[in-house]
Amino acid sequence: MARSYVTVQGDMWDSIAHKQLGSARHTGSLMLANRQHREIYIFPAGIVLTLPEVRESASGALPPWKRRME
């Protein structure tokens, strides 16, 4: 069964992904699961979003901008 989240005024895609899915890296998946709201940048209160199933990678790799350059 799909989980859902009801927005609070001021929520943004990345903060919802971080709080609800464990990482801002899941922002794209969250947006794909809620295409009808893709043009919203800062949410008003009361929008019901579908939370996608996400899997964390076993490597726990950091995003490119946080990786150490060698």
C-alpha positions as CSV (number, residue, x, y, z in Angstrom):
1,M,0.0,0.0,0.0
2,A,1.4,3.4,-1.0
3,R,2.1,5.8,1.8
4,S,1.1,9.5,1.6
5,Y,2.2,12.8,3.1
6,V,0.1,15.9,3.6
7,T,2.1,19.1,3.1
8,V,2.7,21.8,5.6
9,Q,2.9,25.4,4.3
10,G,6.5,26.1,3.2
11,D,7.4,22.5,2.4
12,M,9.7,22.0,-0.6
13,W,10.4,18.9,-2.6
14,D,13.9,18.3,-1.2
15,S,12.9,18.8,2.4
16,I,9.9,16.4,2.0
17,A,12.2,13.8,0.5
18,H,14.7,14.2,3.3
19,K,12.1,14.0,6.1
20,Q,9.9,11.3,4.7
21,L,12.2,9.2,2.5
22,G,15.5,9.6,4.4
23,S,17.5,11.7,1.9
24,A,17.1,14.6,-0.5
25,R,18.6,12.2,-3.1
26,H,15.1,10.9,-3.5
27,T,13.7,14.2,-4.6
28,G,13.5,13.1,-8.2
29,S,11.5,9.9,-7.3
30,L,9.1,11.9,-5.2
31,M,8.5,14.4,-8.0
32,L,7.9,11.5,-10.5
33,A,5.4,10.0,-8.2
34,N,3.5,13.3,-8.0
35,R,3.8,14.8,-11.5
36,Q,0.5,16.6,-11.2
37,H,2.2,18.9,-8.6
38,R,5.6,19.3,-10.4
39,E,5.2,23.0,-11.0
40,I,4.9,23.8,-7.3
41,Y,8.1,24.9,-5.7
42,I,7.0,25.9,-2.2
43,F,3.9,24.0,-1.1
44,P,0.8,25.3,0.6
45,A,-0.7,23.3,3.4
46,G,-2.9,20.4,2.6
47,I,-1.6,18.9,-0.6
48,V,-1.6,15.1,-0.4
49,L,1.6,13.6,-2.0
50,T,2.2,9.9,-2.7
51,L,5.5,8.7,-1.2
52,P,7.3,6.3,-3.5
53,E,9.1,3.2,-2.4
54,V,12.8,3.8,-2.3
55,R,15.8,1.7,-1.7
56,E,19.0,2.9,-0.3
57,S,22.1,1.9,-2.1
58,A,24.3,-0.6,-0.3
59,S,27.4,1.6,-0.9
60,G,25.9,4.6,0.7
61,A,27.6,6.7,-2.0
62,L,27.7,10.5,-1.5
63,P,26.4,12.8,-4.2
64,P,29.1,14.0,-6.6
65,W,29.4,17.4,-5.0
66,K,30.2,15.9,-1.6
67,R,32.8,13.3,-2.8
68,R,36.4,14.0,-2.1
69,M,38.4,14.8,-5.3
70,E,41.5,12.5,-5.6
